[in-house]
């Protein structure tokens, strides 16, 4: 399986830390020290998870002029911040593309949805049910966020990314999807209540951030090392590690555990905030044009119910 291209859509509106200083007294330096976040993006009025998914897909297709979108035969979209739970972002993308009668799947495992979506694509490809798949990850966190929450209200940003996977290589520059590994650690710690979003009850809350931090550091480092070991790779052979963009201190901790050069870790949380399952895909889009033949990249994620995973890509 191959990754032909990845592209991102980022809303234009910038929300700096000073907004939260004025709102609830949180100092910018305090936010930066604990999260690494300096600013984040907010969807404009009329934008939502569906529109951003469509926008990211349009950017992807605009950047791949030689590809005929009519050949897409599978769409998988991940989000935990839906605009509509019936007419989902996956359906919105399909309608915008105008491709009828193909499998169209919506999933949610929170911030690990990207890699679960890739595994779904692997399954469809293996069963011969598809050969060209569009994966989109989109989050409208600010639609659910309570900005006055001094624990987690300042963490969230909006954004989306689209990835085109193919069963066979389309171009020499395509990235080979070497291996994807995922798992769930829901029995561990406070996985059932550390981060929740109950639409009929309340928005995004994170009452047990310390537990999230500890488990994310443990599982992201562990699955990344397992992926390296499975493929007989040393961490020094990685060109980039792209972690889930939850907290800059989590990324730094994972990098330290692995013994990776910090310069090889891709981070955008300082500029975009926590963009959920879109964050690491946006990071991949940001370094896409720097990749050279032989480069090796690992994307590692940690999400809802303490689900986790890692994916090895090679140019």
ROLUM-699977 format. One record per residue (C-alpha): residue in three letters; x, y, z. Coordinates in steps of 0.1 Angstrom, whole numbers, plus 5000, padded with zeros to 4 digits. Example, Ala and Ser with C-alpha at 12.3 -4.5 7.8 and 13.67 -1.06 7.14 Angstrom:
<rs>
ALA512349555078 SER513749895071 
</rs>
This chain:
<rs>
UNK500050005000 UNK501250354992 UNK500650715002 UNK500450924970 UNK499851264987 UNK498751445018 UNK497351795021 UNK495952015049 UNK493352275054 UNK493952525083 UNK491352795092 UNK492453155088 UNK491453285123 UNK494353285148 UNK493553275185 UNK496653365206 UNK497253295243 UNK496453655251 UNK492753575243 UNK492753335273 UNK494653585295 UNK491853835289 UNK489153575293 UNK490153395324 UNK493453525335 UNK495753245322 UNK499153385315 UNK500653315281 UNK503953195296 UNK501952955319 UNK500252805288 UNK503452775269 UNK505352615298 UNK502652345303 UNK501552275267 UNK503952445242 UNK500952625226 UNK501352985216 UNK498353015193 UNK495652805176 UNK493252825147 UNK489552865149 UNK487052775122 UNK485153065108 UNK481353105111 UNK479852855086 UNK482852625088 UNK482552295105 UNK484051935104 UNK482251875071 UNK483352185053 UNK486952145065 UNK487051785053 UNK485851905019 UNK488352185019 UNK491251955027 UNK490151715000 UNK490052004974 UNK493552104984 UNK494751754980 UNK493251724945 UNK494552064935 UNK498051944945 UNK497751624925 UNK496751744890 UNK497651414873 UNK495251214894 UNK491651154883 UNK489451174914 UNK486850954896 UNK489150664905 UNK488650694942 UNK486650384953 UNK486750424991 UNK486350715015 UNK487150695052 UNK486751005074 UNK487751035111 UNK486451295136 UNK485251315172 UNK483751665167 UNK481051605140 UNK478951865125 UNK476251605118 UNK476251245131 UNK473951125103 UNK475151325072 UNK478751275082 UNK481951435070 UNK482551125049 UNK479151175031 UNK479951545026 UNK483251455009 UNK481651194987 UNK478951444977 UNK481451714969 UNK483451464948 UNK480351344930 UNK481450974931 UNK478450754936 UNK478050404950 UNK481350354967 UNK482050255004 UNK481950565026 UNK482950515062 UNK482950745093 UNK484950645124 UNK485950795157 UNK488650675181 UNK489451035189 UNK493051135183 UNK494050795170 UNK491450785143 UNK494050855115 UNK495750525119 UNK492550325125 UNK491350475092 UNK494550365075 UNK493950015088 UNK490450015074 UNK491950105040 UNK494449815044 UNK491549575050 UNK489549695019 UNK492649674998 UNK493449325011 UNK489949205003 UNK490049344968 UNK487149584976 UNK489049904968 UNK492350014953 UNK492350404957 UNK491250534990 UNK490750885004 UNK491350925041 UNK490251255057 UNK490751355093 UNK488951675105 UNK488351835138 UNK486152135148 UNK487252135185 UNK486152495190 UNK482552405184 UNK482552185215 UNK485152355236 UNK484452565267 UNK487052845266 UNK486352935302 UNK487552595314 UNK490952675328 UNK492052315327 UNK491652235290 UNK489852525274 UNK492952675259 UNK494252355243 UNK492052315212 UNK492352415176 UNK490552335143 UNK491952185111 UNK491751895086 UNK493951685064 UNK493351455035 UNK495551155024 UNK495350954992 UNK496250584995 UNK496650344966 UNK497049974965 UNK499750004938 UNK502350274934 UNK501250564912 UNK504450754911 UNK508150704921 UNK507750964949 UNK504950774966 UNK505550675002 UNK505450295010 UNK503250215040 UNK505649965055 UNK503549875086 UNK500750005107 UNK500249895143 UNK497449995166 UNK496049895200 UNK493749995228 UNK494550045265 UNK491050125278 UNK491549915310 UNK494550135320 UNK494350435344 UNK491450665339 UNK490850595302 UNK487150605308 UNK487050955321 UNK490351135315 UNK489051305283 UNK485451295274 UNK482951465250 UNK479351385258 UNK477251575233 UNK474051555253 UNK475851645285 UNK478751875280 UNK481651955257 UNK485251845258 UNK486551805293 UNK489951675306 UNK489751635344 UNK492751395346 UNK495351555324 UNK498251395344 UNK496951045336 UNK496651135299 UNK500151265300 UNK501650955316 UNK499750705294 UNK500450895262 UNK504150905269 UNK504250535278 UNK502250405248 UNK503550635221 UNK507150555229 UNK506350185233 UNK504550135200 UNK507150335182 UNK509950125195 UNK507949805187 UNK507549935151 UNK511250005149 UNK512149665162 UNK509749485139 UNK511449645109 UNK515049615122 UNK515449985123 UNK517450205147 UNK515950525159 UNK518850715143 UNK517650595109 UNK514350785112 UNK514151105092 UNK511051225111 UNK508951125140 UNK505451285138 UNK503651245171 UNK500051325179 UNK499951695187 UNK498551695222 UNK501251855243 UNK504751965234 UNK505951815267 UNK504551475257 UNK506351485223 UNK509651585241 UNK509151295266 UNK508651045238 UNK511651175219 UNK513851145250 UNK512650785258 UNK513450685222 UNK516850855221 UNK515851055190 UNK517451375179 UNK514751635189 UNK515351815156 UNK513751515139 UNK510451545157 UNK507751735138 UNK505551965159 UNK502852215150 UNK501052235183 UNK502752565191 UNK501052725161 UNK497852515158 UNK496952385192 UNK495652035197 UNK493851955164 UNK492851605174 UNK493151335149 UNK494151585122 UNK497351705140 UNK499851445129 UNK498451435093 UNK498851805091 UNK502451755104 UNK503051505076 UNK501651755050 UNK504052025064 UNK507151815057 UNK505951635026 UNK507851845001 UNK511151795021 UNK511151415018 UNK513851244999 UNK514350894985 UNK515150655014 UNK513650875041 UNK511750695068 UNK508950845089 UNK506950725118 UNK503650875127 UNK502550785163 UNK499250865179 UNK497350845212 UNK493650885214 UNK490250825229 UNK489850555255 UNK493650535254 UNK493850395219 UNK497250425203 UNK499250335172 UNK502150395149 UNK502750385112 UNK506050345093 UNK506350515059 UNK509350495036 UNK510050715006 
</rs>
